[in-house]
């Protein structure tokens, strides 16, 4: 009887360890994605603060001037 209980505990522990590894990988993945998103947001904010002046026809005066 004790052997069965010990086996059940070992099985539960193995499943929990597997689940922890999977959750750790998921958290790391979300962390990486969050880091990328933060960098993209910072770049967007920077581009809004200092917009680049378009070069070319957009700055040319229309022909009727």
Secondary structure, DSSP 8 states (H G I E B T S, - for coil): -HHHHHHHHHHHHHHHHHHHHHHHHHHHHHHHHHHHHHHHHHHHHHHHHT-----SGGGS--TT-
